[in-house]
Amino acid sequence: MRILSSEDFARRARANLPHFLYEYIAGGSFDEITAAANRTRLQAVKLKQRVLHDVARIDMSTTLFGQRIAMPIVLGPVGLAGLCATRGEAQAARAAVKAQIPFCLSNVSVCDIAEVSAAVDRPIWFQLYMTKDRAFTKALLSRAAEQCSVLVFTVDTPVPALRYRDLRSGLSGARGFRARMRRSFQCAMRPAWAWKVGYRGRPHTLGNLRDVVGARSGMEDFAGWIARNFDPSVTWADLAWVREQWKGPFIIKGLLDPADASAAAKIGADGIVVSNHGGRQLDGVDATIDALPAIAELTRETTTILVDGGVRSGLDVLKMLGSGAHGVLLGRAWALALAAGGESGVTCLLDTLRSELHAAMALTGTVSLAQAAAAIAR
């Protein structure tokens, strides 16, 4: 099968990954209404075709938090992405550097900050969840500050939502011998993955959390560990505490309400991510493309706005920019490309997105990202 689009990567990834891991990446929470709406609502946005504009020189570059990047895309944080390919987060980070865009490492990654930082020649971004152990959180922030340039603090996961796919597949909800055997059987059904990633890609710990979870597998009751250790008592006052600990650019991820976006600006956030966690937390909330315009109208002039949710093509990127975002985070799309082809798969995806965005800008008469709003048919 020739890889031409994000959907092609998804099909290849499904054939490559153990069932429980594919379901974890592809799934949403509850009935997955919001996960589906992220795609359908974004697809419903219409672009405006324009002709006889000089589009010989199109500039897709932009600056995010002091870094000039080739296109307005960030590889966003994806938990357990290191299981999609051998030491997967390091491979994806290399692809991002090659494409001249940022890579954001998940708090619950397989590869830790040091390993991923050593794989690339420029600072990465780091995503943080607040755990109940504040001393550990402070120590983790200190480690991140040595090798990461931007902090992305995710705030929409005070508790994990019910993800029925993970319960059915055996990734979460069950522990012990029978659960391990169930996952082992699924791994055996994917022998190439079992050898390259399952065996040669060890250790499979949650690298950044090794000090608190030890050498336990990152697959052992993953959601259960989150439920026991993430702090549901976090408030805006705690975000102010994080802001005090972190001296670099600070982004708050997981906002859908304009009032929350305003509050983020008040505590000193340099940026926000309009996000519903890819439809993996509260089901039934707005698709991000629907929440974005009101937030952008209120805060775009003072705060850098990023957005994720349902982005699968360069056309989707242009739609998000035209609706008020300064940049777009990819999640599932790059994780599935990683599962489909490792570092070269992510590179292929980013090359495809670049070509699609270039074509979309040319056919809408848009020669710079500052003109993106004019590309939307209203």
Phi, psi and omega in degrees: 000128177278133181276117181237337186212173178300325180294327176295319177299319181298318179294318178294319179298320180297325179285336185268326190270150167303150187305313185297327182283319176298317181297323178298315182288316188279338191276167173238195181259159176048239182270005176061031178292314180291321177302318178290321181295327176306321180281309188293322180290324177291320178296331183284343178292130183259140175266156182257113178285130176233148184232163176057038169256146177285105180243029180292330179236109180246129182251110179262002184280160177202176177240127175237117175054045175085358181251124175282127183234156189286333178205159191278054184230139175235136170283105186284171184289133176227116179296142178062018180297338177297347177269356179281336178204168182299115184050057194300320182296324178294321178296315181295322179297320178297320178296321179295316179298318179300323180276358179063045175227163181283155171239131179250119181276133178290147172303323183254050177274166173278310175281138181273176183305314184297317182295315182290319179299324180290340182277348184229167185251019176213158183296143174265172170266160178227138177258137183239137163251149178272122174262167182293334181274096184294327179296319178294317179300318179296320179294321178295318176299322179295318177295318181296322183297335181286333189227358183238146186262335185224139176253130177246110183261113182273127189242002185261021182229056176296329172220152177284139176282165175285120177245098189298327179299319181293324177292318181290325184281340182098003178291320183228165176091341181226139180231172175093192189299313184296321179295318179296320179294323179297315177292323179298321177297317179296324177294320180297334178286350177235074188299325179297315177296317183301323181280308187288318185256310183298321181261303185284342182268008178292156007276153181256049176268167169278095194306315183287345183250015186303327182293336182251339179251352179070211184268013182295146181300140175294350180264355185277100178051055184304307181296326179295321178296318179300315182298326182279337191241335175289148189263110180281358182266005184295136178231182178300331178297324178291326176295324175297323177297316178297318179301324178291325182284328187255120185266347181269190177303136189231121183242137175255123186249134175114031183255138176231346185252134179303325180296322177291323177297320177295319179296323178298318179296323183293330180272003174098019176292136177278338180203166175225158171242115173288114190204144169245026178062034180065025183074022185255002178242257182279112179282147179094001177274175181300145163297149185295327179295333178278328180280335189299311188302317181294321178293317180297320180298326184276324193234357189299328183285342184243343186225138175287126183251120171250162182211149172225179176110098173085004183283121181230353185212169175294329175297319178298321179300313180297321179297319178294317179295318179293341179265004171126355182275153172270339181195169187232136172262133171264146176232270181308320187302315182283328178296320179289324175295322176298316179294330181283327187203020179063210181303318180294330176294317178293320176300317178298317178300313183293323175298319179295315179298320179298315180296319180293317180295319178300314180295317180297318178295317181297318185281349173256006180070026185256118184254351176214160181294335179295340179265006188301326182300328181287348180278349183269130175280120185245000000 
